[in-house]
Amino acid sequence: MAKGGDVRVTITLECTSCTLDSADKKSVGIYRYTTCKNRRNTPIRLELKKFCPYCYKHTLHGEIKR
């Protein structure tokens, strides 16, 4: 058994362009994905290009705190 807790954790990815536009009230909503990452191999925050249906294009999605 592993010591010190789970190595793989579930994280939430949020669209960065929707987050920026929400301050201007131009965006309809904020789209989020959930995924897993290995805490030992990737200690920094994860950023992936994913499709956002609100922006209707592929944008950068960054890891947020839950």
N, C-alpha and C positions, 0 to 999 in steps of 0.2 A: 504494500500500500504506500501511497505517496505521503510524504510528511509536509506539513505546512500549508495545507489547503489545496484547492483545485488549481491545476496548471492551466487548463483551458477554461476561459471565462466567456460569457455571453456579453456582447457589446452592442451598442446602438449607433448606427450611422445616420447623420442628419444632413440634408442638402444645405450646402453653404450659400448658394445663391438665393434660395428662398428665405433663409435666415436674414440675409442682408436686405432683401426687398420688404420683409415684414415690417421694418421700421417705417417705411414709406407707405404702408398699407396698400401696396400694389399687388401683392401676392394673395392667392386664394387660400393657401395652406402650406404646411411644412410636411414634406414627405420623409419617412424614416425607414431604414432597413435594419434588421437584426442579423448578426452573424457571430461566429466564435473566433477567438484568436488564442494563440499560445502565449501566455504571459512571460515565459522565460525567453522565447525567441524574439518577441516583439514587445519590448517594454515601453516604447514610445506610442503616442496616439496614432491610430491607423487612419489613412485617408485613401479612398478608392473612388474611381469614376464609375458612377451608376446612373441609371436612367431615372429622371424625375418627371412624373406625369404632369405636375403643375407647371414646370418650366417647359415641358415637352422637348427635352434634349438631355444629352449626357452631361452631367455636372459633377463636380467634386463633392463627395460626401465625407464628412469628418466625424470622428468618434466623439461622443458627448458623454457627460457623466449621467448616471441614472440615479 
